[in-house]
Amino acid sequence: MTSILGIVGHPLGHSLSVPMHMSAIFHLGIDYVYMGFDIMPGTLAHAVDHLKGEHIKGFNVTIPYKEAIVPYLDSVDEHARRIGAVNTVNSEGGRLRGYNTDGTGYLRSLKEQSGFAPSGKQVLLIGAGGAARSVAFSLLEAGTERLIIANRTMEKAVKLAENLASYFPKAGLRPLPVDRISTLPYRDISLIINATSVGMKGAQHAGIDGLLALLGGSMALFNKDTVISDIVYNPVVTPLLKTAQLAGLKIHDGTGMLVYQGAESFRIWTGIEPPVDVMRQAVLRALKEKH
Ligand SMILES: NC(=O)c1ccc[n+]([C@@H]2O[C@H](COP(=O)([O-])OP(=O)(O)OC[C@H]3O[C@@H](n4cnc5c(N)ncnc54)[C@H](OP(=O)(O)O)[C@@H]3O)[C@@H](O)[C@H]2O)c1
């Protein structure tokens, strides 16, 4: 009987996870299928009961359920428990266990694409939402020495920094209003990450120019080895990455995080080494079709 995988969220639209995982399944010739489960708000508990069905091997969780699903799971691994959010659920004979592969996927792609090792480094993380939170935990778990968290809403940056400090008391954590980032000592910063939705295609907000101007104006001050990373993956080369490229800096795009978080989930569900290149090509093809 075919084993079922999928993604739970709302609205799902054309999720890139479907072609990405299906390409891996076809490539390996295994008896699995990966499908979208668009769960209407208010029906999550009922949906989770159904997702315990015997042929369902596991599923991804996306907006808006990454935090909301936690109380309905039978167990949650330590990394996901600290983050307070789950993006991967594995069904072990109907018992659901939650994981979070967003930050670990991010770090793996950062290493593969730019050779960056976070241990002992100083990092500027822009954003304090769900994705920033996962990335922050993974960076600190990997030994980042100093993490500056810059966000438009300062209270959220403070809250995240306080929460991180309770797990990583030795790390240097500094919350900062995003409009102050141009005052930072850029020579000492090895990695700058945009973990906001600024720069995303079709995003209806006024932040793009402001954030770009703040960072773009400082790029001449950056160390030549500084990596500029954007977790937004549509477009693949965001306005921030374009500016960094023109300034001759190393860039890291958001497709790697998408692919590696998916690859980690795939490994958890199937125990099989995921065909990462096949998954990446599927994501790039699907993104091209969206244009
Ligand atoms: N590559 C991947 O695999 C991957 C995975 C997950 C997410 N993402 C992408 O990451 C982005 C953030 O996702 P999320 O889940 O963290 O969202 P979220 O929880 O809603 O957080 C959004 C973040 O963006 C900031 N922001 C939004 N509009 C802004 C503006 N105009 N100016 C300055 N800051 C602004 C918010 O600041 P405030 O706190 O001030 O509102 C907040 O820090 C999305 O574009 C998503 O597609 C990519």
The ligand as a Tripos MOL2 file, in Angstrom:
@<TRIPOS>MOLECULE
LIG
   48    52     1     0     0
SMALL
NO_CHARGES

@<TRIPOS>ATOM
      1 N1         13.7700   29.6210    2.4680 N.am      1 LIG1
      2 C1         12.9310   28.9760    3.2420 C.2       1 LIG1
      3 O1         12.9090   27.7390    3.2880 O.2       1 LIG1
      4 C2         12.0030   29.7490    4.1350 C.ar      1 LIG1
      5 C3         11.4440   29.1130    5.2660 C.ar      1 LIG1
      6 C4         10.5740   29.8590    6.0820 C.ar      1 LIG1
      7 C5         10.2870   31.1790    5.7370 C.ar      1 LIG1
      8 N2         10.8460   31.7290    4.6200 N.ar      1 LIG1
      9 C6         10.5550   33.1250    4.2590 C.3       1 LIG1
     10 O2         10.9440   33.9430    5.3360 O.3       1 LIG1
     11 C7         10.1270   35.1080    5.4230 C.3       1 LIG1
     12 C8          9.6560   35.2990    6.8720 C.3       1 LIG1
     13 O3          8.8310   34.2090    7.2350 O.3       1 LIG1
     14 P1          8.2770   34.0350    8.7380 P.3       1 LIG1
     15 O4          7.5570   32.7450    8.7720 O.co2     1 LIG1
     16 O5          9.3520   34.2810    9.7270 O.co2     1 LIG1
     17 O6          7.2280   35.2320    8.8200 O.3       1 LIG1
     18 P2          6.7180   36.0280   10.1330 P.3       1 LIG1
     19 O7          6.7640   35.1440   11.3250 O.co2     1 LIG1
     20 O8          5.4350   36.6550    9.7190 O.co2     1 LIG1
     21 O9          7.8200   37.1960   10.3490 O.3       1 LIG1
     22 C9          7.9370   38.2330    9.4100 C.3       1 LIG1
     23 C10         9.1660   39.0740    9.7260 C.3       1 LIG1
     24 O10         9.3280   40.0360    8.6740 O.3       1 LIG1
     25 C11         9.3400   41.3560    9.2430 C.3       1 LIG1
     26 N3          8.7530   42.3020    8.2790 N.ar      1 LIG1
     27 C12         7.6340   42.1040    7.5370 C.ar      1 LIG1
     28 N4          7.4110   43.2030    6.7650 N.ar      1 LIG1
     29 C13         8.4160   44.0820    7.0340 C.ar      1 LIG1
     30 C14         8.7460   45.3690    6.5650 C.ar      1 LIG1
     31 N5          7.9910   45.9760    5.6570 N.pl3     1 LIG1
     32 N6          9.8510   45.9910    7.0330 N.ar      1 LIG1
     33 C15        10.6470   45.3870    7.9530 C.ar      1 LIG1
     34 N7         10.3790   44.1590    8.4580 N.ar      1 LIG1
     35 C16         9.2790   43.5080    7.9950 C.ar      1 LIG1
     36 C17         8.5430   41.2270   10.5150 C.3       1 LIG1
     37 O11         8.8220   42.3110   11.3620 O.3       1 LIG1
     38 P3          7.7680   42.7230   12.5370 P.3       1 LIG1
     39 O12         8.0430   41.8000   13.6710 O.co2     1 LIG1
     40 O13         8.1040   44.1270   12.8100 O.co2     1 LIG1
     41 O14         6.3910   42.5480   11.9460 O.co2     1 LIG1
     42 C18         9.0690   39.8790   11.0260 C.3       1 LIG1
     43 O15        10.3430   40.0120   11.5990 O.3       1 LIG1
     44 C19         9.0000   34.8700    4.4070 C.3       1 LIG1
     45 O16         9.2890   35.6060    3.2320 O.3       1 LIG1
     46 C20         9.0710   33.3840    4.1050 C.3       1 LIG1
     47 O17         8.6630   33.0700    2.7790 O.3       1 LIG1
     48 C21        11.7040   31.0490    3.8200 C.ar      1 LIG1
@<TRIPOS>BOND
     1     1     2 1
     2     2     3 2
     3     2     4 1
     4     4     5 ar
     5     4    48 ar
     6     5     6 ar
     7     6     7 ar
     8     7     8 ar
     9     8     9 1
    10     8    48 ar
    11     9    10 1
    12     9    46 1
    13    10    11 1
    14    11    12 1
    15    11    44 1
    16    12    13 1
    17    13    14 1
    18    14    15 2
    19    14    16 1
    20    14    17 1
    21    17    18 1
    22    18    19 2
    23    18    20 1
    24    18    21 1
    25    21    22 1
    26    22    23 1
    27    23    24 1
    28    23    42 1
    29    24    25 1
    30    25    26 1
    31    25    36 1
    32    26    27 ar
    33    26    35 ar
    34    27    28 ar
    35    28    29 ar
    36    29    30 ar
    37    29    35 ar
    38    30    31 1
    39    30    32 ar
    40    32    33 ar
    41    33    34 ar
    42    34    35 ar
    43    36    37 1
    44    36    42 1
    45    37    38 1
    46    38    39 2
    47    38    40 1
    48    38    41 1
    49    42    43 1
    50    44    45 1
    51    44    46 1
    52    46    47 1
@<TRIPOS>SUBSTRUCTURE
     1 LIG1         1 GROUP 0 **** ****
